């Protein structure tokens, strides 16, 4: 079963682990992936309820256009032939409305169209809108992942530095309308950091990828996983699922492999892609200074979510979901405020990514019947129900039933009575995300990348031991993919690997 020689072991099979493993294997390394869950893929996996497939963490993404980073990377890895991108309709958008006002607008996946729409709805803020969009684009063009002509190393030396300015300060200095402030800071929902804690450059790295186009994928995140698995199999990568790593073994400052079930598996490189707070406890004691271990163990999670996966018997009843994601938000910068005591009155999102599985988005296939409702949630909402790993009480089940009903009512109030016909099939809470994603407080994007918190780099003080995943670079599909790219590049040569990848452009 085991390979005769393992050069690198990747712990975790989310998109960062799959990316790092594929890059290493493409360049001749013998790679083993170890995954504690029964199926590989992390948050990209799909699950099925009532015959309807649902994506856990993949709904839409940027970066799949010609010459854009995910397409370029996946072409380099050989993953792209297994991907069928579904560009969201040319007039697709995020639809924003405010419950207590008549303001509604479409935030298009295009700088040009977004600018025109914002000018139309907020004519008194034209100058600030132009400054904001130009600022986002200019910052993104300083990041190699969005400007492939740039080298790697200089960016990685000081990326998202502490000298960055807060998002709230950057926006409020040029925009005074609270509703427009909310719309422009809304991409913070896609990386889970409150606007008053987020840096402008991190925000730009997420916002820019959507102002330059948005795509679904035929078959959702599972199709991405399956394409990676084929490439990995073709390159001789072994994947062991249902295996929990007991220890990352270190001797004399050099990683020597891992221990599973008291059995040692040797390797000269180990990449850990899980939540960083668990990392110090896995490594041979004494390998790191206490200051480093304490800093990593105390990293703060991103915000959590409460999610309802439901069924619409008549998808045509809400036609906007064919090409839009529907948001209800409150004015100002409180998009991620703790509303645990006031459910039904804050930010919410409704989306139907399954409609991107086919050309006729409101057709009769099962995926088109799926709808997902989301709202920000805090760990405090569910912490008192937590008796242990995946243990659930009757009180928790009742809380979840009530929270589901509240969210469906909120959707109906915001987006029409047709939402009352949503049949809930499953729900996820901060407890769910803690147990399934390994985030101590149920964070859906791993560790916060904010202005004040340490961000772990790929290379550690232990020779041959590396960190990857959402906790080490950027959040989201692009961020975690880039983290896998950076980590593998640290092993194979940063600029050399980057040059090989971007030559696919």
C-alpha positions as CSV (number, residue, x, y, z in Angstrom):
1,X,0.0,0.0,0.0
2,X,2.7,2.5,1.0
3,X,5.1,4.0,-1.6
4,X,8.7,2.7,-1.4
5,X,9.8,6.2,-0.8
6,X,7.9,9.3,0.3
7,X,9.5,12.7,-0.3
8,X,6.7,14.8,1.0
9,X,3.6,14.2,3.2
10,X,0.7,16.6,2.9
11,X,-1.6,16.7,5.9
12,X,-5.1,17.6,4.8
13,X,-6.8,17.4,1.4
14,X,-8.5,20.8,1.0
15,X,-7.7,22.9,-2.1
16,X,-4.3,24.1,-0.6
17,X,-3.2,20.5,0.1
18,X,-4.4,19.3,-3.3
19,X,-2.6,22.2,-5.0
20,X,0.7,21.7,-3.1
21,X,0.6,17.9,-3.7
22,X,-0.1,18.3,-7.4
23,X,2.7,20.8,-7.9
24,X,5.2,18.6,-6.0
25,X,4.2,15.4,-7.9
26,X,4.3,17.2,-11.2
27,X,8.0,18.0,-10.5
28,X,8.9,14.4,-9.6
29,X,8.3,14.2,-5.9
30,X,6.7,11.1,-4.3
31,X,3.8,12.5,-2.3
32,X,1.5,11.1,0.3
33,X,-1.7,12.9,1.3
34,X,-3.2,12.1,4.7
35,X,-6.8,13.1,5.4
36,X,-8.7,12.6,8.7
37,X,-12.1,12.6,7.0
38,X,-13.5,9.7,5.0
39,X,-13.5,11.7,1.8
40,X,-10.9,14.1,0.4
41,X,-11.7,17.7,-0.6
42,X,-12.3,19.6,2.6
43,X,-14.8,22.4,2.2
44,X,-15.0,21.9,-1.6
45,X,-16.9,18.6,-1.2
46,X,-20.6,18.3,-2.0
47,X,-23.2,16.4,-0.1
48,X,-26.7,15.3,-1.0
49,X,-30.0,15.7,0.8
50,X,-33.3,14.8,-0.7
51,X,-31.5,13.9,-4.0
52,X,-30.2,17.5,-4.3
53,X,-26.5,18.1,-4.4
54,X,-25.2,21.0,-2.2
55,X,-21.8,22.6,-2.1
56,X,-20.4,23.1,1.4
57,X,-18.0,26.0,0.8
58,X,-17.9,26.7,-3.0
59,X,-20.6,28.9,-4.5
60,X,-18.8,31.0,-7.1
61,X,-15.3,32.3,-7.7
62,X,-13.1,34.7,-9.6
63,X,-9.9,33.8,-11.3
64,X,-11.2,31.5,-14.1
65,X,-11.0,33.9,-17.0
66,X,-8.4,33.8,-19.8
67,X,-5.0,34.6,-18.3
68,X,-6.4,34.7,-14.7
69,X,-4.6,32.9,-11.9
70,X,-6.8,29.9,-11.2
71,X,-7.1,29.0,-14.9
72,X,-3.4,29.5,-15.4
73,X,-2.5,27.4,-12.4
74,X,-5.0,24.6,-13.2
75,X,-3.7,24.5,-16.8
76,X,-0.2,24.1,-15.5
77,X,-1.2,21.3,-13.2
78,X,-3.3,19.5,-15.8
79,X,-6.5,20.0,-13.8
80,X,-8.2,22.4,-16.3
81,X,-9.4,19.7,-18.8
82,X,-11.6,18.3,-16.0
83,X,-13.2,21.7,-15.2
84,X,-16.2,23.1,-17.0
85,X,-16.5,26.7,-15.9
86,X,-19.9,28.3,-15.9
87,X,-19.5,32.0,-16.3
88,X,-22.2,33.8,-14.4
89,X,-24.5,35.5,-16.9
90,X,-22.8,38.6,-18.5
91,X,-25.3,40.7,-16.6
92,X,-25.0,38.7,-13.4
93,X,-24.5,40.4,-10.2
94,X,-24.8,40.5,-6.4
95,X,-28.1,42.1,-5.6
96,X,-28.1,44.3,-2.5
97,X,-31.1,45.6,-0.6
98,X,-31.7,47.4,2.7
99,X,-34.6,46.2,4.8
100,X,-35.5,49.6,6.2
101,X,-35.1,51.7,3.0
102,X,-36.0,51.5,-0.7
103,X,-32.4,51.3,-1.9
104,X,-31.6,48.4,-4.2
105,X,-28.7,47.9,-6.5
106,X,-26.8,45.4,-8.6
107,X,-23.1,45.0,-8.0
108,X,-21.9,43.6,-11.3
109,X,-18.9,41.3,-11.7
110,X,-17.2,44.0,-13.8
111,X,-15.4,47.2,-12.9
112,X,-17.2,49.1,-15.7
113,X,-20.7,47.8,-15.0
114,X,-20.3,48.1,-11.2
115,X,-19.1,51.7,-11.6
116,X,-22.1,52.7,-13.8
117,X,-24.6,51.0,-11.4
118,X,-23.1,52.7,-8.3
119,X,-23.0,56.1,-10.1
120,X,-26.7,55.6,-10.9
121,X,-27.8,54.7,-7.4
122,X,-25.5,57.0,-5.5
123,X,-25.0,60.1,-7.8
124,X,-23.9,62.2,-4.9
125,X,-20.9,59.9,-4.3
126,X,-19.5,59.7,-7.9
127,X,-16.1,61.0,-6.9
128,X,-15.7,58.6,-4.0
129,X,-16.9,55.6,-6.0
130,X,-14.3,56.3,-8.7
131,X,-11.6,56.7,-6.1
132,X,-12.6,53.4,-4.3
133,X,-12.7,51.3,-7.5
134,X,-9.4,52.7,-8.8
135,X,-7.8,52.1,-5.4
136,X,-8.9,48.5,-5.3
137,X,-7.7,47.8,-8.9
138,X,-4.3,49.6,-8.3
139,X,-3.7,47.6,-5.1
140,X,-4.6,44.3,-6.8
141,X,-2.2,45.1,-9.6
142,X,0.7,45.0,-7.0
143,X,-0.2,41.4,-6.2
144,X,1.4,38.7,-8.4
145,X,-1.7,36.5,-8.4
146,X,-3.6,39.3,-10.3
147,X,-0.6,40.7,-12.2
148,X,1.3,37.7,-13.5
149,X,4.1,39.8,-14.8
150,X,5.3,40.5,-11.2
151,X,7.9,38.3,-9.4
152,X,7.0,36.3,-6.3
153,X,9.7,36.9,-3.8
154,X,9.4,40.7,-3.2
155,X,5.6,40.4,-2.6
156,X,6.0,37.5,-0.1
157,X,8.5,39.4,2.0
158,X,6.0,42.0,3.1
159,X,2.5,40.9,1.9
160,X,-0.4,42.5,3.7
161,X,1.9,44.3,6.1
162,X,0.9,45.9,9.4
163,X,1.4,49.3,7.7
164,X,-1.8,48.7,5.7
165,X,-4.7,51.0,6.5
166,X,-8.1,49.8,8.0
167,X,-10.8,49.2,5.5
168,X,-13.3,51.4,7.4
169,X,-10.8,54.3,7.4
170,X,-10.1,53.9,3.7
171,X,-13.8,53.9,2.7
172,X,-15.2,56.5,5.2
173,X,-12.5,59.0,4.1
174,X,-14.0,59.1,0.6
175,X,-17.6,57.8,1.1
176,X,-20.1,59.3,3.5
177,X,-23.4,57.5,2.5
178,X,-23.8,54.6,5.1
179,X,-25.6,52.4,2.5
180,X,-22.8,52.8,0.0
181,X,-20.2,52.1,2.8
182,X,-22.0,48.8,3.4
183,X,-22.1,47.8,-0.3
184,X,-18.4,48.6,-0.8
185,X,-17.3,46.7,2.4
186,X,-19.6,43.7,1.6
187,X,-16.7,41.6,0.2
188,X,-15.6,41.2,3.8
189,X,-18.4,38.6,4.0
190,X,-16.2,36.5,1.7
191,X,-13.2,36.4,4.0
192,X,-14.9,36.7,7.4
193,X,-13.2,39.7,8.9
194,X,-15.2,42.7,10.2
195,X,-14.4,45.9,8.2
196,X,-13.0,47.7,11.2
197,X,-10.4,44.9,11.6
198,X,-9.7,44.2,7.9
199,X,-6.8,45.8,6.0
200,X,-7.5,47.5,2.7
201,X,-5.0,45.3,0.7
202,X,-6.6,42.1,2.0
203,X,-10.0,43.5,1.0
204,X,-8.7,44.4,-2.4
205,X,-7.4,40.9,-3.0
206,X,-10.9,39.5,-2.6
207,X,-13.0,42.3,-4.1
208,X,-10.8,42.6,-7.3
209,X,-11.3,38.9,-8.2
210,X,-15.0,39.5,-8.4
211,X,-14.9,42.9,-10.2
212,X,-13.0,41.0,-12.9
213,X,-15.5,38.2,-13.4
214,X,-17.3,35.5,-11.5
215,X,-17.8,31.8,-12.4
216,X,-19.5,28.7,-11.2
217,X,-18.2,25.2,-12.1
218,X,-20.3,22.4,-13.6
219,X,-20.6,19.9,-10.7
220,X,-19.6,22.5,-8.1
221,X,-16.6,22.2,-5.8
222,X,-16.8,18.4,-6.1
223,X,-15.9,18.6,-9.8
224,X,-12.7,20.6,-8.8
225,X,-11.8,17.9,-6.2
226,X,-12.4,15.1,-8.7
227,X,-10.3,16.7,-11.4
228,X,-7.4,17.1,-8.9
229,X,-7.8,13.5,-7.7
230,X,-7.4,12.2,-11.3
231,X,-4.3,14.3,-11.8
232,X,-2.8,13.1,-8.5
233,X,-3.6,9.5,-9.3
234,X,-1.9,9.9,-12.7
235,X,1.2,11.2,-11.0
236,X,1.4,8.4,-8.4
237,X,0.2,10.4,-5.4
238,X,-1.2,8.2,-2.6
239,X,-4.2,9.4,-0.6
240,X,-5.1,7.9,2.8
241,X,-8.4,9.0,4.2
242,X,-9.8,8.4,7.6
243,X,-6.3,8.7,9.1
244,X,-5.6,11.1,11.9
245,X,-2.0,12.2,12.4
246,X,-0.8,11.7,15.9
247,X,2.4,13.5,15.6
248,X,4.7,15.4,13.2
249,X,8.1,13.9,14.0
250,X,11.1,16.2,14.4
251,X,14.7,15.3,15.3
252,X,17.5,17.8,15.6
253,X,15.6,20.6,14.0
254,X,14.6,18.5,10.9
255,X,11.3,17.0,10.2
256,X,11.5,13.2,9.8
257,X,7.9,12.3,9.0
258,X,4.7,11.6,10.8
259,X,3.2,9.1,13.2
260,X,-0.2,7.4,12.7
261,X,-1.5,4.7,14.9
262,X,2.0,4.4,16.5
263,X,3.5,3.8,13.1
264,X,6.1,6.2,11.7
265,X,6.0,7.2,8.1
266,X,9.3,8.9,7.1
267,X,9.5,11.9,4.8
268,X,11.9,14.8,4.4
269,X,9.2,17.3,3.9
270,X,5.8,17.7,5.7
271,X,3.1,20.2,4.8
272,X,0.4,20.9,7.4
273,X,-2.8,22.4,5.9
274,X,-5.2,22.3,8.8
275,X,-6.2,25.0,11.2
276,X,-3.0,26.5,12.6
277,X,-4.1,26.5,16.2
278,X,-3.8,22.7,16.2
279,X,-0.3,22.7,14.7
280,X,2.0,23.3,17.7
281,X,0.3,20.4,19.6
282,X,1.0,18.0,16.7
283,X,4.8,18.6,16.5
284,X,7.4,16.8,18.6
285,X,7.5,18.8,21.9
286,X,10.3,21.3,22.1
287,X,10.5,21.9,18.4
288,X,9.3,25.5,18.6
289,X,9.9,28.3,21.1
290,X,7.0,28.8,23.5
291,X,6.4,32.3,22.1
292,X,5.7,30.9,18.6
293,X,3.5,28.1,19.9
294,X,1.5,30.5,22.1
295,X,1.1,33.0,19.3
296,X,-0.2,30.3,16.9
297,X,-2.5,28.7,19.5
298,X,-4.2,32.0,20.2
299,X,-5.0,32.9,16.6
300,X,-8.5,34.3,16.3
301,X,-11.0,32.7,13.9
302,X,-12.9,34.3,11.2
303,X,-16.6,34.8,11.6
304,X,-18.9,31.8,11.5
305,X,-22.2,31.3,9.7
306,X,-25.6,29.7,10.1
307,X,-26.6,28.0,6.9
308,X,-29.8,26.4,5.7
309,X,-29.7,24.1,2.7
310,X,-33.2,23.9,1.2
311,X,-35.4,22.8,-1.7
312,X,-37.5,25.0,-3.9
313,X,-40.1,22.9,-5.7
314,X,-40.5,25.7,-8.3
315,X,-37.1,27.3,-9.0
316,X,-38.8,29.7,-11.5
317,X,-40.6,31.3,-8.6
318,X,-37.4,33.2,-7.8
319,X,-35.9,33.8,-11.2
320,X,-33.3,36.3,-10.0
321,X,-31.3,33.3,-8.5
322,X,-30.5,32.2,-12.0
323,X,-27.8,34.9,-12.3
324,X,-27.6,36.6,-9.0
325,X,-26.8,36.2,-5.3
326,X,-29.3,38.0,-3.1
327,X,-28.1,40.0,-0.1
328,X,-29.9,41.9,2.6
329,X,-27.5,44.2,4.5
330,X,-27.7,47.0,7.0
331,X,-26.1,50.5,6.4
332,X,-22.6,51.2,7.6
333,X,-19.8,48.8,8.6
334,X,-21.7,46.4,10.8
335,X,-22.1,43.5,8.3
336,X,-20.5,41.0,10.6
337,X,-21.8,42.3,13.9
338,X,-22.8,39.8,16.6
339,X,-26.6,39.6,16.2
340,X,-27.0,36.4,18.3
341,X,-29.7,38.1,20.3
342,X,-31.5,39.6,17.3
343,X,-31.9,36.9,14.7
344,X,-33.8,37.9,11.6
345,X,-32.6,41.5,11.5
346,X,-29.1,41.5,10.1
347,X,-27.1,40.5,7.1
348,X,-28.3,37.5,5.1
349,X,-27.5,35.9,1.7
350,X,-29.5,33.6,-0.6
351,X,-27.9,31.8,-3.4
352,X,-28.6,28.8,-5.7
353,X,-25.2,27.6,-7.1
354,X,-26.8,24.4,-8.3
355,X,-28.5,26.4,-11.1
356,X,-25.0,26.8,-12.6
357,X,-24.9,23.1,-13.2
358,X,-26.7,23.3,-16.5
359,X,-27.4,25.8,-19.3
360,X,-31.1,26.0,-18.5
361,X,-30.7,27.2,-15.0
362,X,-34.3,26.9,-14.0
363,X,-34.8,23.5,-15.5
364,X,-36.0,20.3,-14.0
365,X,-32.8,18.8,-12.7
366,X,-32.3,18.3,-9.0
367,X,-29.5,20.7,-8.6
368,X,-31.6,23.6,-9.8
369,X,-34.0,23.0,-6.9
370,X,-31.4,23.7,-4.3
371,X,-31.2,27.0,-2.5
372,X,-28.8,28.1,0.3
373,X,-29.5,30.7,3.0
374,X,-26.7,32.1,5.1
375,X,-26.3,34.7,7.8
376,X,-23.3,35.6,10.0
377,X,-23.3,33.7,13.3
378,X,-21.2,33.8,16.5
379,X,-19.7,31.0,18.5
380,X,-21.6,32.3,21.5
381,X,-24.9,31.2,19.9
382,X,-23.9,27.5,20.1
383,X,-21.0,27.2,22.6
384,X,-23.3,26.2,25.4
385,X,-24.6,23.2,23.4
386,X,-21.1,21.8,22.9
387,X,-20.6,18.7,25.0
388,X,-17.9,17.2,22.8
389,X,-17.1,16.3,19.2
390,X,-20.3,16.0,17.2
391,X,-22.4,15.4,20.3
392,X,-25.8,17.1,20.0
393,X,-28.5,17.7,22.6
394,X,-32.3,18.0,22.1
395,X,-32.0,21.7,23.1
396,X,-29.5,22.2,20.3
397,X,-31.8,20.5,17.8
398,X,-34.6,22.8,18.8
399,X,-32.4,25.9,18.6
400,X,-31.4,24.9,15.1
401,X,-35.0,24.3,14.1
402,X,-36.0,27.8,15.4
403,X,-32.9,29.4,13.7
404,X,-33.9,27.8,10.4
405,X,-37.4,29.1,10.6
406,X,-36.2,32.6,11.5
407,X,-33.8,32.6,8.5
408,X,-36.6,31.5,6.1
409,X,-38.9,34.2,7.5
410,X,-36.1,36.7,6.9
411,X,-35.7,35.6,3.3
412,X,-39.4,35.9,2.7
413,X,-39.5,39.4,4.2
414,X,-36.6,40.5,2.0
415,X,-37.0,38.6,-1.2
416,X,-40.7,37.6,-1.5
417,X,-43.2,35.2,-0.2
418,X,-42.0,32.4,-2.5
419,X,-39.2,31.9,0.0
420,X,-41.8,30.6,2.5
421,X,-42.0,27.5,0.2
422,X,-38.3,26.6,0.9
423,X,-38.2,23.2,2.5
424,X,-35.2,22.9,4.8
425,X,-33.2,19.7,4.2
426,X,-30.1,20.4,6.4
427,X,-28.6,23.2,8.5
428,X,-25.1,24.1,9.6
429,X,-24.1,26.1,12.7
430,X,-20.8,27.3,14.3
431,X,-20.8,23.9,16.0
432,X,-21.0,22.1,12.6
433,X,-18.1,24.1,11.2
434,X,-16.0,23.5,14.3
435,X,-16.4,19.8,14.0
436,X,-16.2,19.5,10.2
437,X,-13.5,22.2,9.4
438,X,-11.5,22.0,12.7
439,X,-12.0,25.7,13.4
440,X,-12.1,26.1,17.2
441,X,-14.8,28.8,17.1
442,X,-16.5,27.6,13.9
443,X,-14.8,30.1,11.6
444,X,-15.7,29.4,8.0
445,X,-12.5,30.9,6.5
446,X,-10.0,29.7,9.1
447,X,-7.7,32.2,10.7
448,X,-8.5,35.9,10.5
449,X,-6.2,37.9,8.3
450,X,-6.6,41.2,10.0
451,X,-4.5,44.3,10.8
452,X,-3.4,43.1,14.2
453,X,-3.0,39.4,14.1
454,X,0.1,37.4,13.2
455,X,-0.1,35.5,9.9
456,X,2.0,32.3,9.8
457,X,4.3,32.0,6.8
458,X,4.8,28.8,4.8
459,X,8.3,28.1,6.0
460,X,8.8,27.2,9.7
461,X,11.9,27.2,11.8
462,X,12.0,23.4,11.5
463,X,13.8,22.3,8.4
464,X,11.4,20.6,6.0
465,X,8.2,21.5,7.9
466,X,5.7,23.9,6.2
467,X,2.3,25.5,6.8
468,X,-0.3,25.9,4.1
469,X,-4.1,26.6,3.9
470,X,-6.3,29.6,4.6
471,X,-4.4,30.3,7.8
472,X,-1.1,31.1,6.1
473,X,-1.7,33.5,3.2
474,X,-5.2,34.5,2.0
475,X,-8.8,33.3,2.4
476,X,-11.2,31.7,-0.1
477,X,-10.7,29.4,-3.0
478,X,-8.1,31.7,-4.7
479,X,-6.3,32.4,-1.4
480,X,-6.1,28.8,-0.3
481,X,-4.9,27.8,-3.8
482,X,-2.2,30.4,-3.8
483,X,-1.2,29.2,-0.3
484,X,-0.6,25.7,-1.7
485,X,1.3,27.2,-4.7
486,X,3.5,29.2,-2.3
487,X,4.2,26.3,0.0
488,X,5.2,24.0,-2.8
489,X,7.3,26.8,-4.3
490,X,9.2,27.2,-1.0
491,X,10.3,23.6,-1.4
492,X,11.1,23.7,-5.2
493,X,12.3,27.3,-5.5
494,X,10.0,30.3,-5.3
495,X,10.7,32.2,-8.4
496,X,11.6,29.2,-10.5
497,X,8.2,27.6,-9.7
498,X,6.3,30.8,-10.2
499,X,7.9,31.3,-13.6
500,X,6.9,27.8,-14.7
501,X,3.3,28.3,-13.6
502,X,2.9,31.7,-15.2
503,X,4.4,30.6,-18.5
504,X,1.0,28.9,-19.0
505,X,-0.3,32.4,-19.5
